[in-house]
Amino acid sequence: MPSEFLAKLQRKPMPAFTVALYVVCTGVMAWLRLGLFANSLASIGYGLPLLVCLWYPERRLLWSLMGTYALMAGYVAFVSPPRWVSEAPFTIWGMQMLNMAVIGLAVHVVIDLMTRLRMKKMQLEESNQELISREEEVIRQNEELQSQAAELAQQNEEMQQQAEKLQAQAEELRDAHVESIRRKAIQQTLLESLRSDESRGLPERVCHLLMALLGEAAAAVVVLEKEGDGLVVLAQAGLAGLSTRRWAFDRSFAALVMGQDRTAYVPDLRLRPDLEDMQTSRSIFRSVMATPLRLAGSPAGVVQVYSNHEHEWTKEQFKIVEWMSAQCSLLMDFRRMQVELQRANFDLESLVKERTAELQELVNELEHFSYTITHDLRAPLRAMHGFAGLLADECKTSLNDQGHEYIKRITTATRRMDRLITDALSYSKVVRHEMPLEPVDAGLLLRGMVGSYPIFQPPMAHVEITDDLPPVLANEAGLTQCFSNLLGNAVKFMAPGKVPVVRIAGERRGDMVRFWCEDNGIGIPQEMHSRVFVMFQRLSKDYEGTGIGLALVKKVVGRMKGAVGVESEPGKGSRFWIELKAADFKP
């Protein structure tokens, strides 16, 4: 193990080992030159790099050691020179440097030669190894060729056998293709029966198709369904002279097949006297095969095939009967579900119409009730307001200051209640009435509105409307109500002594247009952004209002298939926006 490790080091030096060896050699050289032979002219230590680097061929170690020794020699010659050096330090130090340079170059050349020799040796070893490997590969390939020749001979025989098998498979595929075409034709026939309105058409076609597919093996085919404690004939073919269309279930062959839920047959019915099966007045059947007819995943009947002779039914005949039974089950399930779905749809449609009529009647009653109540509430409010005014005029001298304050409070409360009822009526009207949409010029509408209301004009307020407001698809009355509420809030929620400055702008966003209503008002806290559009949510009690205006804006914009929102911070004003479809929108 140590020899392998040293050999590995000589081939590929390790940095850690190089550093350790450098430290050891440097220490030994320092001990010899600075300690043991400090006052001696002996140049012991010159051979140390040579011997070490010939054993451990690392050029960086060689020149690191030589450089370290040069520093040591300079230290001895110039810093702490002995007596024999002080007379000619440069000469002695130069000679030592020359000796070390010669030794270093010689060792460097030797290391280079050793490295080249080692590389050549490795290349030769690799070449020899490659030649040996190639020789072994040639031998192995010869053996493989011999085995392949034997395999080829065997494969030729197998290919001949496979050719025969392929030919047989081709014939089977041809037969399968013919069978597939026939089955597709059968499925098409069954689907045509499914489309017909006659419920018995599908089983009848199954019976006739099975008779055609089985040929002489089938004398009759019948489709039976269990109903109560008996079997009912859904369809049949070949059962001429059938006396009844209902038989007992208990001792029938159908009961055994449905109980075991698998296909079965009786080759000779004379050997099974325990089975009571159908016979006709014109024929006596000797053999029967039956497979379950599954409806909704459970056996609900059977498909039975009869033969007039003792018969061993084949696997191919089993497959035909089972496949036809599966197709019949699937299509009958589909037909029954279709009928049930139509019935359910009819019942649901009738129920929806009935419930819709009841709901519409209830909504109309509620709307009439709410509208009547709100109208009736305004009459006593007017009376209260009128009597309060009469009391203030006629009893002006007899009332003290507190009485006048009470009358003022009554008047203010009645006015606020009247505005609340008016806003509620407006909200109810928006909910009830239709809002047809048409192209509206928002700029023209806003300028007309600002020009009609002094509160939106200087010096009471400064309202700026940009010239690039795109037309939108809206209801003109509804949009007027929205802008009126937004402008009213913009000039109302203002710090005392501050003149309202409002700017209305618009921008196109794809198929939508967004209008911005920006003001320099008191702003809205972040937690109130989602609540300002809820009914009866007031921003501040310091300002008059009913809490319905922004809720009305949201409802109207929603009826116009748009959206509304706000961006605001306290003390920095608010930016309300309305987004509606552009006038040139094409769905």
Summary of the structure (lengths in Angstrom):
residues: 587
radius of gyration: 54.8
end to end distance: 85.2
largest distance: 151.4
contacts: 1630
relative contact order: 0.04
helix: 61%
strand: 14%
